Amino acid sequence: QVQVVESGGGLVQAGGSLRLSCAASGSKFSIGAMGWYRQAPGKQRELVAAITRGGNTNYADSVKGRFSISRDNAKNTVYLQMNSLKPEDTAVYYCNVVAYLDGLGYETWGQGTQVTVSS
């Protein structure tokens, strides 16, 4: 089983920055794509950014140019650097990890971390 632990959420003023971290662990598993999703009250969960093991990235249009996703494969950790934050970025942010074992893929979600941006 893969465990996912997130950290780094909090309260910040508009225009500020936050950095989220997500560490995945699980013996015998190979970690594949990692990403961040968010869910605001009354809205569906949406992709924020994702990164493959090889470093290819994908961003939601709403965060392009402000957020940056990166990862450390040696630590199985993914980061989300969030700059120029806006009140509309307020949401619970969830880490998503795809891991492989014996040719099968498994998707694991973190518990979520709250990001609140005040105006």
Contacts in CASP RR format, 6 or more apart in sequence:
PFRMAT RR
TARGET T0000
AUTHOR 0000-0000-0000
METHOD contacts of the structure
MODEL  1
QVQVVESGGGLVQAGGSLRLSCAASGSKFSIGAMGWYRQAPGKQRELVAA
ITRGGNTNYADSVKGRFSISRDNAKNTVYLQMNSLKPEDTAVYYCNVVAY
LDGLGYETWGQGTQVTVSS
1 26 0 8 1.000
2 24 0 8 1.000
2 25 0 8 1.000
2 26 0 8 1.000
2 29 0 8 1.000
2 31 0 8 1.000
2 97 0 8 1.000
2 99 0 8 1.000
2 106 0 8 1.000
2 108 0 8 1.000
3 24 0 8 1.000
3 25 0 8 1.000
3 26 0 8 1.000
3 108 0 8 1.000
4 22 0 8 1.000
4 23 0 8 1.000
4 24 0 8 1.000
4 95 0 8 1.000
4 97 0 8 1.000
4 108 0 8 1.000
4 109 0 8 1.000
4 110 0 8 1.000
4 111 0 8 1.000
5 22 0 8 1.000
5 23 0 8 1.000
5 25 0 8 1.000
5 110 0 8 1.000
6 20 0 8 1.000
6 21 0 8 1.000
6 22 0 8 1.000
6 93 0 8 1.000
6 94 0 8 1.000
6 95 0 8 1.000
6 110 0 8 1.000
6 111 0 8 1.000
6 112 0 8 1.000
6 113 0 8 1.000
7 20 0 8 1.000
7 21 0 8 1.000
7 22 0 8 1.000
7 113 0 8 1.000
8 18 0 8 1.000
8 19 0 8 1.000
8 20 0 8 1.000
8 21 0 8 1.000
8 113 0 8 1.000
9 18 0 8 1.000
9 20 0 8 1.000
9 93 0 8 1.000
9 113 0 8 1.000
9 114 0 8 1.000
9 115 0 8 1.000
10 18 0 8 1.000
10 113 0 8 1.000
10 114 0 8 1.000
10 115 0 8 1.000
10 116 0 8 1.000
11 116 0 8 1.000
11 117 0 8 1.000
11 118 0 8 1.000
12 18 0 8 1.000
12 85 0 8 1.000
12 115 0 8 1.000
12 116 0 8 1.000
12 117 0 8 1.000
12 118 0 8 1.000
13 117 0 8 1.000
13 118 0 8 1.000
14 85 0 8 1.000
14 86 0 8 1.000
14 87 0 8 1.000
14 117 0 8 1.000
14 118 0 8 1.000
14 119 0 8 1.000
15 83 0 8 1.000
15 84 0 8 1.000
15 85 0 8 1.000
15 86 0 8 1.000
15 117 0 8 1.000
16 83 0 8 1.000
16 84 0 8 1.000
16 85 0 8 1.000
16 117 0 8 1.000
17 81 0 8 1.000
17 82 0 8 1.000
17 83 0 8 1.000
17 84 0 8 1.000
17 85 0 8 1.000
18 82 0 8 1.000
18 85 0 8 1.000
18 115 0 8 1.000
19 79 0 8 1.000
19 80 0 8 1.000
19 81 0 8 1.000
19 82 0 8 1.000
20 36 0 8 1.000
20 79 0 8 1.000
20 80 0 8 1.000
20 82 0 8 1.000
20 93 0 8 1.000
20 95 0 8 1.000
20 113 0 8 1.000
20 115 0 8 1.000
21 77 0 8 1.000
21 78 0 8 1.000
21 79 0 8 1.000
22 34 0 8 1.000
22 35 0 8 1.000
22 36 0 8 1.000
22 77 0 8 1.000
22 78 0 8 1.000
22 79 0 8 1.000
22 80 0 8 1.000
22 95 0 8 1.000
22 97 0 8 1.000
22 110 0 8 1.000
23 75 0 8 1.000
23 76 0 8 1.000
23 77 0 8 1.000
24 31 0 8 1.000
24 34 0 8 1.000
24 76 0 8 1.000
24 77 0 8 1.000
24 78 0 8 1.000
24 95 0 8 1.000
24 97 0 8 1.000
24 99 0 8 1.000
24 108 0 8 1.000
25 76 0 8 1.000
26 99 0 8 1.000
28 101 0 8 1.000
29 99 0 8 1.000
29 100 0 8 1.000
29 101 0 8 1.000
29 106 0 8 1.000
30 99 0 8 1.000
30 100 0 8 1.000
30 101 0 8 1.000
31 53 0 8 1.000
31 73 0 8 1.000
31 76 0 8 1.000
31 97 0 8 1.000
31 98 0 8 1.000
31 99 0 8 1.000
31 100 0 8 1.000
32 52 0 8 1.000
32 53 0 8 1.000
32 97 0 8 1.000
32 98 0 8 1.000
32 99 0 8 1.000
32 100 0 8 1.000
33 50 0 8 1.000
33 51 0 8 1.000
33 52 0 8 1.000
33 53 0 8 1.000
33 97 0 8 1.000
33 98 0 8 1.000
34 50 0 8 1.000
34 51 0 8 1.000
34 71 0 8 1.000
34 78 0 8 1.000
34 95 0 8 1.000
34 96 0 8 1.000
34 97 0 8 1.000
34 98 0 8 1.000
35 47 0 8 1.000
35 48 0 8 1.000
35 49 0 8 1.000
35 50 0 8 1.000
35 51 0 8 1.000
35 69 0 8 1.000
35 78 0 8 1.000
35 80 0 8 1.000
35 95 0 8 1.000
35 96 0 8 1.000
35 97 0 8 1.000
36 47 0 8 1.000
36 48 0 8 1.000
36 49 0 8 1.000
36 50 0 8 1.000
36 69 0 8 1.000
36 78 0 8 1.000
36 80 0 8 1.000
36 93 0 8 1.000
36 94 0 8 1.000
36 95 0 8 1.000
36 96 0 8 1.000
37 45 0 8 1.000
37 46 0 8 1.000
37 47 0 8 1.000
37 48 0 8 1.000
37 93 0 8 1.000
37 94 0 8 1.000
37 96 0 8 1.000
38 45 0 8 1.000
38 46 0 8 1.000
38 48 0 8 1.000
38 89 0 8 1.000
38 91 0 8 1.000
38 92 0 8 1.000
38 93 0 8 1.000
38 94 0 8 1.000
38 115 0 8 1.000
39 45 0 8 1.000
39 46 0 8 1.000
39 91 0 8 1.000
39 92 0 8 1.000
39 94 0 8 1.000
40 88 0 8 1.000
40 90 0 8 1.000
40 91 0 8 1.000
40 92 0 8 1.000
43 91 0 8 1.000
45 94 0 8 1.000
46 60 0 8 1.000
47 58 0 8 1.000
47 60 0 8 1.000
48 59 0 8 1.000
48 60 0 8 1.000
48 63 0 8 1.000
48 67 0 8 1.000
48 80 0 8 1.000
48 93 0 8 1.000
49 57 0 8 1.000
49 58 0 8 1.000
49 59 0 8 1.000
49 60 0 8 1.000
49 63 0 8 1.000
49 67 0 8 1.000
49 68 0 8 1.000
49 69 0 8 1.000
49 80 0 8 1.000
50 57 0 8 1.000
50 58 0 8 1.000
50 69 0 8 1.000
50 96 0 8 1.000
51 57 0 8 1.000
51 58 0 8 1.000
51 69 0 8 1.000
51 70 0 8 1.000
51 71 0 8 1.000
51 78 0 8 1.000
53 71 0 8 1.000
53 73 0 8 1.000
55 71 0 8 1.000
57 69 0 8 1.000
59 65 0 8 1.000
59 67 0 8 1.000
59 69 0 8 1.000
62 88 0 8 1.000
63 82 0 8 1.000
63 89 0 8 1.000
66 82 0 8 1.000
66 83 0 8 1.000
66 84 0 8 1.000
66 85 0 8 1.000
67 80 0 8 1.000
67 81 0 8 1.000
67 82 0 8 1.000
67 83 0 8 1.000
68 80 0 8 1.000
68 81 0 8 1.000
68 83 0 8 1.000
69 78 0 8 1.000
69 79 0 8 1.000
69 80 0 8 1.000
69 81 0 8 1.000
70 78 0 8 1.000
70 79 0 8 1.000
70 81 0 8 1.000
71 77 0 8 1.000
71 78 0 8 1.000
71 79 0 8 1.000
72 79 0 8 1.000
78 95 0 8 1.000
78 97 0 8 1.000
80 93 0 8 1.000
82 89 0 8 1.000
82 115 0 8 1.000
85 115 0 8 1.000
85 117 0 8 1.000
86 117 0 8 1.000
87 117 0 8 1.000
87 118 0 8 1.000
87 119 0 8 1.000
88 117 0 8 1.000
89 115 0 8 1.000
89 117 0 8 1.000
90 115 0 8 1.000
90 116 0 8 1.000
90 117 0 8 1.000
91 115 0 8 1.000
92 112 0 8 1.000
92 113 0 8 1.000
92 114 0 8 1.000
92 115 0 8 1.000
93 112 0 8 1.000
93 113 0 8 1.000
93 114 0 8 1.000
93 115 0 8 1.000
94 109 0 8 1.000
94 110 0 8 1.000
94 111 0 8 1.000
94 112 0 8 1.000
94 113 0 8 1.000
95 109 0 8 1.000
95 110 0 8 1.000
95 112 0 8 1.000
96 107 0 8 1.000
96 108 0 8 1.000
96 109 0 8 1.000
96 110 0 8 1.000
97 107 0 8 1.000
97 108 0 8 1.000
97 109 0 8 1.000
97 110 0 8 1.000
98 105 0 8 1.000
98 106 0 8 1.000
98 107 0 8 1.000
98 108 0 8 1.000
99 105 0 8 1.000
99 106 0 8 1.000
99 108 0 8 1.000
100 106 0 8 1.000
END
